[in-house]
Each structure stands twice: as structure tokens, then as C-alpha cells.
Amino acid sequence: MSAEQLLSRLDRVRSTGSGRWIACCPAHEDRSPSLSIRELADGRILLHDFGGCGTDDVLSAIGLTMADLFPDRLPTPDRGFRRSPKIPASDILAALAYESYLISIIAMQVADKREVSDADFTRLALAARRIGSAAYGQD
């Protein structure tokens, strides 16, 4: 189902940006629009009702199911998506804990007014980059 088909079933639809709309929620008495709708580049549609209704309730009220929010075929990695390596979350958390530990050691040296070597400052910068990369997807 396209976003346009979904929007045609809703009341008081208003665009809030490219691929984004708000509308009155069909699952409750909505005096002002509380339903946020977003169409992603791959055709998936996201719904969120700030009035508290669940997505299933919203869809049921307009005769749709969760499957209607997804295109028949999502793009596969060979169609333009970058495949992320499958790294267990526990390994990522352990690496972040180690980098944080290194930062805390150097921070204690600075707090105690002890000399910090150039190599330690270089390692501090690397730890900060690694944490930033994990948090924000930067390289």
C-alpha cells in the first residue's frame, strides 16, 4: 500500500515535510491531529499516535493490517543497501566499556595533575572516535 492510499482513509491530513504527515487518529475521538505518518525511502510506512493508540488499533479502525505498511518486496543488500556486519551486541558493549575505561584512566591522571604522555593523548582521541563511531555511525 502506498502512503497516498493510507492517507486517503484518514481525516484532516496535513503535510509536515517530505514524506511526513499528521492526521486525526481513527482509533479515538481526535479533536486535533495526533497521528504521525512517515513514508521511508524503501516504501515502508511508520505510524505513531501521540494520543496513545497502538498501531494495530489505528490500522484496525481503517480496515488495514500491519502488512499493509510494508511494500511487497523490500530492497535487498544488492539493491543499494549496505549490509552491516553481524556483531553480537555483547561484543560491542564490551568494546565500548573498554574504551570508556581507558578514557577514565586518562581523566584521573589529568584530575590528579599528573603528566599525560603524547601517546596517551593519542589513545584518548582514538577511544573518543571509537565511541562516537559506535554511537553515531561515523567512521
C-alpha positions as CSV (number, residue, x, y, z in Angstrom):
1,M,0.0,0.0,0.0
2,S,1.3,3.5,-0.8
3,A,1.2,6.4,1.6
4,E,-1.4,8.1,-0.6
5,Q,-3.7,5.1,-0.2
6,L,-3.3,5.2,3.6
7,L,-3.8,9.0,3.8
8,S,-7.0,8.7,1.7
9,R,-8.5,6.8,4.7
10,L,-7.7,9.4,7.3
11,D,-9.2,12.8,8.2
12,R,-7.6,16.2,8.5
13,V,-4.4,15.1,6.8
14,R,-1.7,17.7,6.7
15,S,1.8,17.5,5.3
16,T,4.6,18.3,7.7
17,G,7.5,17.7,5.3
18,S,8.7,15.5,2.6
19,G,7.2,12.0,3.2
20,R,5.7,13.2,6.5
21,W,2.1,13.9,7.5
22,I,-0.2,14.3,10.5
23,A,-3.8,13.3,10.7
24,C,-6.6,12.7,13.1
25,C,-6.3,9.2,14.7
26,P,-9.2,7.0,13.5
27,A,-9.0,4.8,16.7
28,H,-10.1,7.5,19.1
29,E,-12.1,10.8,19.3
30,D,-9.3,13.0,18.0
31,R,-10.1,16.7,18.2
32,S,-6.8,17.7,16.7
33,P,-4.4,15.6,14.6
34,S,-2.3,13.3,16.8
35,L,-1.3,10.6,14.3
36,S,2.1,11.0,12.8
37,I,2.7,9.2,9.4
38,R,6.1,8.8,7.7
39,E,6.9,7.1,4.4
40,L,10.5,5.8,4.3
41,A,12.6,5.7,1.1
42,D,12.1,2.0,0.7
43,G,8.3,2.3,0.9
44,R,7.7,1.3,4.5
45,I,5.2,3.4,6.4
46,L,5.6,4.3,10.0
47,L,2.7,5.4,12.3
48,H,2.7,6.9,15.7
49,D,-0.3,8.2,17.6
50,F,0.7,10.8,20.2
51,G,-2.8,10.2,21.7
52,G,-1.7,6.8,22.9
53,C,-3.4,4.4,20.4
54,G,-1.3,1.4,19.3
55,T,-0.5,0.9,15.6
56,D,-2.7,-2.2,15.5
57,D,-5.7,-0.2,16.8
58,V,-5.1,2.6,14.3
59,L,-4.9,0.2,11.4
60,S,-7.9,-1.9,12.5
61,A,-10.0,1.3,12.7
62,I,-9.4,1.9,8.9
63,G,-9.6,-1.8,7.9
64,L,-5.8,-2.4,7.4
65,T,-3.2,-4.7,8.9
66,M,0.5,-4.3,9.8
67,A,1.4,-5.9,6.4
68,D,-0.2,-3.0,4.6
69,L,2.6,-0.7,5.9
70,F,5.3,-2.6,4.0
71,P,5.9,-2.9,0.3
72,D,5.6,-6.3,-1.3
73,R,9.4,-6.5,-1.6
74,L,11.9,-4.6,0.5
75,P,15.2,-3.8,-1.2
76,T,17.9,-6.4,-0.6
77,P,21.6,-5.6,0.1
78,D,22.5,-6.0,-3.6
79,R,19.9,-3.3,-4.4
80,G,21.6,-0.4,-2.8
81,F,21.5,-1.2,0.9
82,R,24.8,-1.5,2.8
83,R,24.9,-4.7,4.8
84,S,26.2,-4.3,8.3
85,P,28.4,-6.9,9.8
86,K,26.7,-9.1,12.3
87,I,28.5,-8.3,15.6
88,P,26.9,-9.5,18.8
89,A,25.7,-6.6,21.0
90,S,27.7,-8.0,23.9
91,D,30.9,-7.6,21.9
92,I,30.1,-4.0,21.1
93,L,29.2,-3.2,24.7
94,A,32.5,-4.8,25.9
95,A,34.5,-2.7,23.4
96,L,32.7,0.4,24.5
97,A,33.3,-0.4,28.1
98,Y,37.0,-0.9,27.4
99,E,37.2,2.5,25.6
100,S,35.3,4.2,28.4
101,Y,37.7,2.6,30.9
102,L,40.7,4.0,29.0
103,I,39.2,7.4,29.0
104,S,38.5,7.3,32.7
105,I,42.2,6.4,33.5
106,I,43.5,9.3,31.5
107,A,40.8,11.6,33.0
108,M,42.1,10.6,36.5
109,Q,45.6,11.4,35.5
110,V,44.5,14.8,34.4
111,A,42.5,15.4,37.6
112,D,45.5,14.4,39.7
113,K,47.6,16.8,37.7
114,R,49.9,14.0,36.6
115,E,51.7,14.2,33.3
116,V,49.9,12.6,30.4
117,S,52.1,11.4,27.5
118,D,51.5,12.2,23.9
119,A,50.9,8.5,23.3
120,D,48.1,8.6,26.0
121,F,46.5,11.7,24.4
122,T,46.6,9.9,21.0
123,R,45.0,6.9,22.6
124,L,42.4,9.1,24.3
125,A,41.5,10.6,20.9
126,L,41.1,7.1,19.4
127,A,38.8,6.0,22.2
128,A,36.6,9.0,21.7
129,R,36.5,8.4,18.0
130,R,35.5,4.8,18.5
131,I,32.7,5.7,20.9
132,G,31.5,8.4,18.6
133,S,31.5,5.9,15.7
134,A,29.5,3.4,17.7
135,A,27.0,6.0,18.8
136,Y,26.6,7.9,15.6
137,G,27.7,5.6,12.8
138,Q,30.7,7.7,11.9
139,D,34.0,6.3,10.7
